Amino acid sequence: MKYSASVIAVIAALSATAATAQTDLAALEQAAKAEGMLTTIALPHDWCNYGGVIAAFKEKYPEITVNELNPDASSADELEAIRANAGNTGPQAPDVIDVGLAFGPQAQAEGLVQPYKVATWDDIPADLKDADGHWYADYYGIMAFGVNTDLVDNVPQNWADLLKPEYANSFALTGDPRASNQAILSIMSAGGARGGAPGEDSGTKGLEFFAEMNKAGNFVPVTAKAGTIAQGATPIVAAWNYNLFAWRDQLAGNPPVEVVIPADGVLAGVYVQGISAHAPHPNAAKLWMEHLYSDEGQLGWLQGGCYPARFVAMKEAGLIPQDMLDALPQPDLVDRAVFPTVEQQDAHKKVVTENWDSVVGATVSE
């Protein structure tokens, strides 16, 4: 078959682009290996299959040591770690961060992150990334309840149920709602259940709900984890569905944990990646991002019950195995979930962080 001159030119251009991309990645790999280390923060291994994702990176690049800081840190803690270590090239300075969507623009505004666009940049939805590459979505989950059914006979099906007397001393969040993105968005889900539109309204109505729950004696001011569920200290927990599935599997039926999406507050939560503006290992950080947004990295999130940022593009391209699609938890909920914008999350976060003490008045401890 003979090609026209225009088609030959297009093929040549595509080949040159592919060759350049391969050359650039090879150069990046060499520069990252020369740095020899990548410092991460706030990446618990049971969160969205981070354990598997990190292991895959180590296997690909054994020359790079992965230094993992404070796996249980909050999004606010991550930004503070960058601020506190500006100019520090030691092992306490994070190279990369994984934070809630609302914290991405905050980090950019403070000059805490530097721009970088991964090779698969175009697959990331435009409304879930900074146009210049300072931060970009990587995965999302759905807010849910994890219920210890050894202690809870009637599993709550919605937020309103949690005000019932039978749930005294039962419900907990996964962190301090003045700092933890997961806790802050749990309150958005509760506010949405009361008809609050994402933003200031969901913050106000969510705080009112938690004040009622606290007054009723149903709120437990303890940071919930798999261990607190097992101990019976937090029989009911609000968290992202992928965390709850991981905890359920970790506990292996001792105790049994049921995961329920609250029917009156279906909320999706997006987490974003960013490279520290003060990263001691900037090339390793960029290589880490390429790993996370590669087909392999994105499928790693699916294995952890999360929806990767490139989910739609990869599904359309036939890059997701059918058995992985079939294993997704309650995929129909994605169509019903609310995806709050950065602006809505910022407005909600402001209301919650500034008014939690005065409206709810409960100090969440570790």
C-alpha positions in Angstrom: 0.0 0.0 0.0 1.3 3.5 -0.9 0.7 6.4 1.5 0.1 10.0 0.4 2.7 12.5 1.2 0.5 14.0 3.9 -0.1 10.7 5.6 3.7 9.9 5.5 4.4 13.3 7.1 1.9 12.5 9.9 3.4 9.1 10.5 6.9 10.6 10.6 5.8 13.3 13.1 4.1 10.7 15.4 7.2 8.5 15.2 9.4 11.4 16.1 7.2 12.4 19.0 7.2 8.8 20.3 10.9 8.6 20.0 11.3 12.0 21.8 9.0 10.8 24.6 11.0 7.6 25.1 14.3 9.6 25.1 12.9 12.1 27.6 11.7 9.3 29.9 15.0 7.5 29.6 16.8 10.7 30.5 14.4 11.3 33.5 15.1 7.7 34.7 18.8 8.3 34.6 18.5 11.6 36.5 16.2 10.0 39.1 18.5 7.1 39.6 21.4 9.5 40.1 19.4 11.2 42.9 18.8 7.8 44.4 15.9 8.6 46.7 12.2 9.6 46.7 10.6 10.9 49.8 6.9 10.4 50.1 4.5 11.4 52.9 1.0 10.3 54.1 0.8 7.1 52.0 -0.7 4.3 54.2 -0.2 1.0 52.3 -3.9 0.0 52.8 -5.1 3.3 51.3 -6.2 2.7 47.7 -3.6 -0.1 47.3 -0.7 2.3 47.9 1.3 -0.7 49.2 1.1 -2.3 45.8 1.7 0.9 43.9 4.9 1.6 45.9 6.1 -2.0 45.5 5.7 -1.7 41.8 7.8 1.5 41.7 10.5 -0.2 43.8 10.6 -3.2 41.5 10.9 -1.0 38.4 13.5 1.3 39.9 15.5 -0.7 42.6 18.2 2.0 42.4 15.8 4.5 44.1 15.2 4.2 47.8 11.6 5.1 48.8 11.7 7.0 52.1 8.2 7.0 53.5 7.3 9.7 56.0 4.3 9.6 58.5 1.9 7.3 56.6 -1.1 8.6 58.7 -0.5 12.4 58.1 -3.4 14.6 57.0 -3.5 16.8 54.0 -2.8 19.8 56.2 0.2 18.0 57.7 1.6 17.4 54.2 1.6 21.1 53.4 3.1 21.9 56.7 5.9 19.4 56.1 6.8 21.3 52.9 6.7 24.7 54.7 8.8 23.4 57.6 11.4 21.8 55.4 11.9 24.5 52.7 15.6 24.5 52.0 16.2 21.2 53.8 17.6 18.5 51.6 17.5 15.9 54.3 15.2 12.9 54.7 12.4 14.9 56.4 11.7 17.0 53.3 8.9 15.4 51.2 9.4 15.3 47.4 5.7 14.6 46.6 2.3 15.0 48.2 -1.1 13.3 47.8 -3.8 15.6 49.2 -7.5 16.3 49.0 -8.7 18.3 46.0 -9.2 21.5 48.0 -5.6 21.4 49.2 -4.1 21.4 45.7 -5.0 25.0 44.9 -4.0 26.1 48.4 -0.5 24.5 47.9 -0.2 26.3 44.6 -1.3 29.7 46.0 1.4 29.4 48.7 4.1 28.4 46.2 4.5 25.0 47.8 4.3 22.9 44.6 6.1 23.1 41.2 4.5 22.4 37.8 5.0 19.2 35.9 2.8 17.5 33.3 2.9 13.7 33.0 2.9 11.9 29.6 -0.7 11.0 30.0 -1.8 14.5 30.9 -4.6 14.7 28.3 -6.4 11.8 29.9 -7.0 13.7 33.2 -10.3 15.6 33.2 -9.7 19.3 32.7 -11.8 20.3 35.7 -9.7 18.1 38.0 -6.3 19.6 37.3 -4.4 22.9 37.3 -3.9 23.9 33.7 -0.2 24.5 34.3 0.4 21.2 36.1 0.9 22.3 39.7 -1.6 19.6 40.9 -3.8 17.0 39.2 -6.3 14.4 40.2 -5.1 10.8 40.5 -8.1 8.8 41.9 -11.4 9.1 43.7 -13.7 7.2 46.0 -17.2 7.3 47.4 -18.0 8.3 51.1 -19.4 5.3 53.0 -20.1 3.8 56.4 -18.0 0.9 57.8 -20.1 -0.9 60.4 -18.9 -3.5 62.9 -21.9 -5.9 62.7 -20.8 -7.7 65.9 -21.8 -4.6 67.8 -24.4 -3.0 65.5 -27.6 -5.0 64.9 -29.3 -2.6 62.6 -26.9 -1.2 60.0 -27.6 2.5 59.3 -28.5 3.2 55.7 -28.3 6.9 55.7 -27.0 9.9 57.7 -30.4 10.5 59.4 -30.3 7.1 61.0 -27.2 8.0 63.0 -29.2 10.3 65.3 -31.2 7.4 66.6 -30.6 6.4 70.3 -29.5 2.9 69.3 -26.3 4.4 68.0 -25.1 6.0 71.2 -21.3 6.2 71.5 -21.0 4.6 68.0 -20.0 7.0 65.2 -16.6 8.3 64.5 -14.6 10.2 61.8 -11.2 9.3 60.5 -9.4 12.4 61.8 -9.7 15.9 63.1 -12.2 17.7 60.9 -10.2 20.9 61.1 -7.3 19.3 59.2 -8.3 15.9 57.7 -9.7 16.1 54.2 -11.5 12.8 54.6 -13.2 14.0 57.8 -14.0 17.4 56.2 -15.7 15.7 53.2 -17.6 13.3 55.5 -19.2 16.5 56.9 -20.0 17.5 53.3 -21.8 14.2 52.7 -23.8 14.7 55.9 -24.6 18.3 54.9 -25.7 17.1 51.5 -28.0 14.6 53.1 -29.8 17.6 54.7 -30.2 19.3 51.4 -27.1 21.4 51.6 -25.5 22.3 48.2 -21.8 21.7 48.1 -20.0 24.7 49.5 -20.9 27.0 52.4 -24.4 25.4 52.7 -23.0 21.9 53.1 -20.6 23.1 55.7 -23.3 24.8 57.7 -25.8 22.0 57.5 -23.1 19.4 58.0 -21.9 21.1 61.2 -25.5 21.4 62.5 -25.9 17.7 62.0 -22.7 16.8 63.8 -23.7 19.2 66.7 -27.0 17.2 67.0 -25.1 13.9 66.9 -22.6 15.1 69.5 -25.4 16.4 71.8 -27.2 13.1 71.5 -24.1 11.3 72.6 -23.7 9.3 69.4 -20.4 10.9 68.2 -17.2 9.4 69.4 -14.3 12.0 69.2 -11.6 9.4 68.3 -9.7 9.1 65.1 -11.1 5.9 63.6 -9.0 3.2 62.0 -9.2 -0.6 61.4 -7.9 -1.1 65.0 -10.5 1.1 66.6 -13.2 -0.8 64.7 -11.8 -4.1 65.9 -11.6 -2.9 69.5 -15.2 -1.8 69.4 -14.3 1.8 70.2 -15.7 3.1 66.9 -18.5 0.7 65.7 -19.5 3.0 62.9 -17.0 4.9 60.8 -17.4 7.3 57.8 -14.6 7.0 55.3 -13.9 6.5 51.6 -15.2 3.2 50.4 -11.7 2.0 49.4 -10.4 2.5 52.9 -13.3 0.6 54.4 -12.9 -2.3 52.0 -9.2 -2.5 52.8 -10.0 -2.4 56.6 -12.7 -5.0 56.1 -10.3 -7.3 54.3 -7.6 -6.7 56.8 -9.8 -7.7 59.7 -10.9 -10.8 57.8 -14.2 -11.2 59.6 -12.9 -10.5 63.1 -15.0 -8.5 63.5 -17.2 -8.6 60.4 -17.5 -5.2 58.7 -20.3 -4.1 56.4 -19.7 -1.2 54.0 -22.8 0.9 53.2 -23.1 4.0 51.0 -25.4 6.5 52.7 -28.4 6.8 50.3 -29.0 10.4 51.3 -25.4 11.7 50.7 -23.6 10.1 47.8 -20.3 12.0 47.6 -17.2 11.4 45.5 -13.9 12.6 46.8 -10.9 13.3 44.5 -7.3 13.3 45.7 -4.6 15.1 43.8 -0.8 14.8 43.4 1.8 17.5 43.4 5.6 17.9 43.5 7.1 20.0 46.3 8.6 23.3 45.1 11.5 22.4 47.5 11.8 18.8 46.5 15.3 17.5 47.3 14.8 14.9 44.6 12.9 16.6 41.8 13.7 14.0 39.1 12.7 11.1 41.3 9.5 13.0 42.0 8.7 13.4 38.3 9.5 9.7 37.7 7.1 8.8 40.5 4.4 10.9 38.8 5.0 9.1 35.5 4.6 5.8 37.4 1.3 6.8 39.1 -0.3 8.0 35.8 1.0 5.1 33.7 -1.5 2.3 32.8 0.2 0.2 35.4 -0.2 2.8 38.1 -3.8 3.6 37.3 -4.7 -0.1 37.3 -3.1 -0.2 40.7 -5.7 2.1 42.1 -8.5 -0.1 40.6 -7.0 -3.0 42.5 -7.6 -1.0 45.7 -11.2 -0.3 44.9 -10.6 3.3 43.7 -11.5 4.9 40.4 -8.4 6.3 38.7 -8.3 9.7 37.1 -7.8 8.2 33.7 -10.7 5.7 34.2 -12.9 7.0 31.3 -10.1 7.3 28.8 -8.6 3.9 29.7 -12.0 2.2 29.6 -12.7 3.7 26.2 -9.3 2.5 24.9 -9.9 -1.0 26.2 -7.0 -0.8 28.7 -8.9 -2.1 31.7 -9.4 -5.8 32.1 -13.0 -6.9 32.3 -12.5 -8.8 35.5 -11.3 -5.5 37.2 -14.3 -3.7 35.9 -16.6 -6.4 37.2 -14.9 -6.2 40.7 -15.5 -2.5 41.2 -17.6 -1.9 44.3 -21.2 -0.7 43.4 -20.2 1.0 40.1 -23.7 2.4 39.6 -23.0 4.8 42.4 -20.5 6.7 40.3 -23.4 7.9 38.1 -25.3 9.3 41.2 -22.4 10.7 43.1 -21.8 14.5 43.6 -18.3 15.6 42.5 -17.8 18.9 44.3 -15.6 21.5 42.5 -12.4 23.0 44.0 -14.3 26.2 44.7 -17.1 24.3 46.5 -14.7 22.3 48.5 -12.8 25.5 49.5 -16.0 27.2 50.6 -17.1 24.1 52.6 -13.7 23.6 54.1 -13.6 27.2 55.3 -16.9 26.9 57.1 -16.0 23.6 58.7 -12.5 24.5 59.9 -13.5 27.9 61.2 -16.7 26.8 63.0 -16.2 23.2 64.2 -15.1 24.2 67.7 -17.9 26.7 68.2 -20.7 24.7 66.6 -19.8 21.1 67.5 -17.3 21.6 70.3 -15.7 18.1 70.2 -12.0 17.6 70.1 -11.1 14.5 68.0 -8.1 12.7 69.6 -5.8 10.1 68.2 
